[in-house]
Amino acid sequence: MVRSLLFLPGNNPNMLINGDVLGADAIIFDLEDAVTPDEKDAARILVRNILASLDFRSVEVVIRINSIAPDGFWKRDLDEVIPLKPRRVMATKVRDAEYIREVAAYIGEVESRCGMQAGTVQIIALIETAAALENAFAIAVADPRVTAVFLGAEDLTADLRSGRTKSGEEIAYARGRIVAAARAAAIDVYDTPFTDVNDDEGIVADANIAKQFGFSGKAAITPRHVGIINRVFSPTEDEVDHARRVLEVIEEAKAQGKGAVSLNGKMIDAPIVARAQQVLDMDAAMRRRTTA
């Protein structure tokens, strides 16, 4: 279970080596936007060496690679990092399903060269263009390696020629569209970062909106936001207690042969039971993470 994903610049050794103590469920070593073209090679080598030297067992490591382009940066990224077996790579500037298949095929080539089991490294597809948004479901099911899609609102709103506000009305359609695509494909879906690093009230509101839309978790560009995101995307004690009671009432009704049941004056139907089970599954996953 990944609630929070923290972006770390691939050319910042101090942040990279401390990535596993910043509280995020996943850390994203960024070889794309955070790194200027003249630093790409150095950042790639730095990330490779850190992955080879340090143990990140307490946190998931994701590598954001460069987009498919004639400069070949993306292939060099994969050549360096795939042998270190990161859990996932983030494919950027995704356009369509064929784009994902090209990235997946090259990952497979590198895995084969390294004697790795096919499918070891998974893909998060970054949806950050109008074309990608329209192709969201096709991207989500393009290859078995795709285990999540990710909304990149800054590039998307630029491509849409819309404004970008803290309240986020301009990305409401995109949020709904990408969540629906991910859930239809039975994969995870992560929300865009809140970019005002000093607005604590803003990140709380934005994270709650993302949760209500159905996102699995949310990204951050500062460690300050990680704890808030984790808290928002974790079930509260009251939510867990209510979920347990829902399932208890359902079991009691089954034992008594009742076809209809209510709790606190509200009818309990299949969607409510499903949501209750989701809450308990998330609570169990968090407990496993804590004791691991």
N, C-alpha and C positions, 0 to 999 in steps of 0.2 A: 504494500500500500504506500503510495507516494502522495503526500498532501502538498508538500512544498518543494520547489526546485529553484536553486540559487545559481544565477549566472556568475561565473568567475572568469575574468579576462585571462586568456591563454598565455599572455606575456607578463603576468604578474606572479612571480614565484612565491612571494609571501602569502598571497591569498590562496594560491593553489595548494601549498603544503599544509595550510590550516583548514582546508575545506571540510574535513570531517568533524570539526569541533564547532561549527557555526550554527548547528541546530537543524539544518535542512534535511529532509528525507533523501533528496538527491542534489548533487552538485553538477553543474553544466560547465565543463571546460570549453570556453568559447574560442574557437580558431577563426571565426568569421568576422562579425561586425566589430568586435572589441579589438581587433588586431589590424593595423595598417598593412598595406601590401608589402612594404619593405621589411616588415617584421614577421611575416608569415612563416618563413623557414625556421627562424629562431624559436618562435612560439610552439611550433609543431614539435621540435626537438625537446623543448622544455617540458611540454606535456608528456611526451613519450618517456622521458627520463623520470619524471615524477611518478607516473603510473608504474614504472618498473621498480621504483625504489621504495614506495610507500604502500602501506596496507590500508585500504579504504573499505574494510569489511562492514563498518558501521553505517555506511552511506552508499547509495547507488551513484555510480559515476556515469555521466552522459557526456559525449564529445559532440559539440556542434561543429560540423565540418563546413567547408566552403561550398558554394553552389556549383552545379555543373557548369563549366565554362572552359573555353580553349586554353586558359592559363594552366589548367591541370592541377590547381591547388587541392581540389577535393580528392583526387586520386592519391596525391602525396600524403594528404591527411590520413586517409585510410591505410596506406602502406605502413605508416608509422604506428598508428594506434591499434589497429585490429589485432596484431600479434600479442598485445597486452590484455586482450579480452575484456574491453569495457562492456558493461551490460547492454548499453544502447548507444547509438549515434543519432544525432539530430540532423536530418536532411533539410537543407534550407532552400528557399526560393522555389519550392515545389510547384510545378504547374499542373501535372496530371499523373495518371497512373503509370504511364510509360517512363516518366522521370523517376518514380520510385523503383520501377523494375530495373532501370539502368544502375541506380545506386546499389540495389540489392544484389545484382549480378556481380558487380565489382567486389562487394564485400565477400561474396562467395568465392571469387577467385583468390582473394587474399587469404581467406580461411583455408582454402585447399593448399595453397603454397606453404602455409605454416603447419599443415597437418592437423588443423582444428576440425572439430565436428561441424558439419554444415548447419547453419542456423544458430550458431553460438551467439552472434551479435544481432541484436534487434534494432528496429528503427522507430524513431519518433518523427513523424512528418510535420514540418512547420508550415502551417497554412497562413500565408502572409501576402497573397495577391488575390485580385478579383477572380482570376481564372482558377486558382486553387480552391477558392471558396465554392465556386460553382461545381467543381469536380471533387468535393470533399469526400463523398461516400466512395467514389471510384478509387480515390487515393487510399482511403482507409482499408479497402479490401484488395489493393493491388498486389500485395505479396504477404506471405505468412509472417515475415519479419516485422511487419508494421504492428506494433503493440499499443500505439497511442498517436493521437494527433494533437497539435498544439497551436493555439491562436496567437499569431504575431500581429497585434493591432496597430503598431506604429507604422510598419511598412504597408499594411493593408489599407489603412486610412489614407496614406499618401497615394497609393495606387487608385483608390476610389475618388481621390480629390475632395475628400471631406475634411472637416475639422477634427480635432482630437481634444476631447474634454475630459475632465476628471469624472464627471457623472456618467459618461459612456453611452449616452443615447445613440450615438452614431454607430456603435458596434453591437447594438442589441440584436439586429438581424443576424450578424455574423456569429454571435455567440450561440443563438438558437440553432442556426444551421449546422455549425460544427459539432455541437453536442448531439443533435439528432443523427448526424452521420456516424459519429463514434459509437453511439449506443446501438444503432442498427447493425454496425459491424462488430459489436461486442468487444470493443477495445476501450482504453482509457482516453481521457480528453483533459487537457490542461489549459488554463486561462492565461492570458497575457499579463505581464508585470504591470504594477501600478508605479508610474515613473517618478512621482514626487517623493523623494526619499525622506523629506521632513514632515510630511502630512500623515500623522498617525491616525487621525480620524478618517481621512480619505481612504487609507488602505483597509481599514476595518469595514467601511461601507462597500468598497469595491470587492473585497473578498466575499462578503455576504451575498452580494449580487451574483457573483460567479457560482457560489454554492447553490443559490436558488435556481439558477439556470441548469444545474446538473453536472457541473464540472467535477472531475475527480480530485483536482487540486489546482494550485496556482503557482506561477513563477514569481521570482523576486530578483531585483537587481541590487539589493542591499540586504545585509544580514539583519538590519533593523526590522524588516518586514516578515522575517521567517517565523518568529514566534507567534505573531498575529495570525498568519496564514494557517499555521498548524492548529491553533486554537479554534479558528472558525471552521476548519474542515474536520474537526474531531467531534464526535458526539458528546453531548453533555451528560452528566449523571442522570438528569431528569429524562433526557431522551432515551437513554439506555433502560432506565426503569420502566418507562412507558412501553418501550418495544417488548420488553420481557412480559409485561402484563398483557399486551395484545396477544402474544403467542400463547400465554397461559389460558386466556379466555377462549381462544380458538380451540385449544385442546379440550378444555372443559365442555365446550359446546359439542364437539365430536363425540365425547364420551357419553353425553346425555342424549345424543341423537337429534340435536337441534339444527335446523337449517339456517337460522338467522341468529345473530348475536350482536350485542352492543356493549360498549365500554364508555362509562361516564356520559351516557345519553347519546352516543354517536354510534351509528351502525359500523360494524367492522366488516369490510369487504376485501376482496383479493388485493387491490392496490395498496390498501393500508397494511395488510399482512406482509406484502412484498417489501414495503418501505421499512417496516419493523425488522424484518430479517436483514436488510441491508445495514441498518444501524448496528445490529448485534454482530454482524460479520466484520464491520469496521472496528468495533470495539475489541473484538477478539484479535484482529490483525494488529492493533496498536499494543495490546498486551503481549503478543508474541514478540513484537519489536523491542519492547521494554525489557523482556527477560532474555533476549537473544545474546 
